[in-house]
Amino acid sequence: SGPARVAVGKRSQTISFQGSTSVAAGQAVTLLANASSGMPVKFDVISGMAVISGNTLMASQGGTVVVQASQPGDATFEPAANVMQTFFITAGPSGPHIP
């Protein structure tokens, strides 16, 4: 028999995004998302008035904030499809809190 050629493709992965989507302005929210590969997930604000530091979301005023979770893959895994999560930021009883 002759030499055999074996092509091994990258494995696919998915992201699951969990947690509460309603939060008060000025309250820190820990973002919870997991990639099926076990690799770390990156978060970015896509729209709305908020900032992310690591996996913590902070919005200083009421409104909606859309966060994207992504995982770019590596030599073994394909990039995961990005997952969006919308957060509803409510103003406190005396109006929004601006840190």
Secondary structure by P-SEA (a helix, b strand, c coil): ccbbbbbbbbbbbbbbbbccccccccbbbbbbbbbccccbbbbbbccccccccccbbbbccbbbbbbbbbbbcccccccccbbbbbbbbbbcccccccc
